[in-house]
Amino acid sequence: MIAIETFRETLKTEIIGNSHIEFHTEVSSTNDIAIAHAKTGDTKEGTLIIADHQTAGRGRYGRTWQAPPGKCILASIVFRHRLRQEQVHLPNLIGALSIAQGIRTITGLVARIKHPNDVRIEKRKVAGVLTELEYDQYRQPFFVLGFGVNVNISMEEFPPTLRETATSLQITATEICRPELLQAILYHLEENYLHLKSGNISDLDSVLKAWKETK
């Protein structure tokens, strides 16, 4: 469980989490909650939804995201930047980049981006990103960037079908502080989002290229 006020006080961002943070013990999906809020048109950019457990977490192409309660980071953020055509592919990538940067900041582990929205350590998936574009009741566009990170899951806790392809940060043999890691990810995410908003796509692409997984 995350103590919201303590989390807010130590969050080093100006947009993400500045207007509103919600923590839920269990939700269907953090993206579902964030989208429902944003569709009213009154939800501010940077609204952050965090959950300990999802009953219907999802990834690309309708795939499910499975995780035991209290062992992962599960979060979604509302962004109101109007994406241009050449930017539509970028939210997933900056989400994955920010997770990889946050993991390296906190754990020292080398995480890499596997296009378009997976983060992997030693060729195994440790995190995923799902961006969903919507319109609010005033026909203003927004997008919700949601992500899940396997933090303190032992290999025995993964379903047998995932044990060959998934991993968690518990490979460090140390329990990771989830709020601290989430704060690091959000710090990098805001920095990368501001690059996206500024339109410096060539600069952002060069950063992304450096973090992409080599074949």
Rosetta blueprint (number, residue, H / E / L):
1 M L
2 I L
3 A L
4 I H
5 E H
6 T H
7 F H
8 R H
9 E H
10 T H
11 L L
12 K L
13 T L
14 E L
15 I L
16 I L
17 G L
18 N L
19 S L
20 H L
21 I E
22 E E
23 F E
24 H E
25 T L
26 E L
27 V E
28 S L
29 S L
30 T H
31 N H
32 D H
33 I H
34 A H
35 I H
36 A H
37 H H
38 A H
39 K L
40 T L
41 G L
42 D L
43 T L
44 K L
45 E L
46 G L
47 T L
48 L E
49 I E
50 I E
51 A E
52 D L
53 H L
54 Q E
55 T L
56 A L
57 G L
58 R E
59 G L
60 R H
61 Y H
62 G H
63 R L
64 T E
65 W L
66 Q L
67 A L
68 P L
69 P L
70 G L
71 K L
72 C E
73 I E
74 L E
75 A E
76 S E
77 I E
78 V E
79 F E
80 R L
81 H L
82 R L
83 L L
84 R L
85 Q H
86 E H
87 Q H
88 V L
89 H L
90 L H
91 P H
92 N H
93 L H
94 I H
95 G H
96 A H
97 L H
98 S H
99 I H
100 A H
101 Q H
102 G H
103 I H
104 R H
105 T H
106 I H
107 T H
108 G L
109 L L
110 V L
111 A L
112 R E
113 I E
114 K E
115 H L
116 P L
117 N L
118 D E
119 V E
120 R E
121 I E
122 E L
123 K L
124 R E
125 K E
126 V E
127 A E
128 G E
129 V E
130 L E
131 T E
132 E E
133 L E
134 E E
135 Y E
136 D L
137 Q L
138 Y L
139 R L
140 Q L
141 P E
142 F E
143 F E
144 V E
145 L E
146 G E
147 F E
148 G E
149 V E
150 N E
151 V L
152 N L
153 I L
154 S L
155 M H
156 E H
157 E H
158 F L
159 P L
160 P H
161 T H
162 L H
163 R L
164 E L
165 T L
166 A E
167 T L
168 S L
169 L H
170 Q H
171 I H
172 T H
173 A L
174 T L
175 E L
176 I L
177 C L
178 R H
179 P H
180 E H
181 L H
182 L H
183 Q H
184 A H
185 I H
186 L H
187 Y H
188 H H
189 L H
190 E H
191 E H
192 N H
193 Y H
194 L H
195 H H
196 L H
197 K H
198 S H
199 G L
200 N L
201 I H
202 S H
203 D H
204 L H
205 D H
206 S H
207 V H
208 L H
209 K H
210 A H
211 W H
212 K E
213 E L
214 T L
215 K L
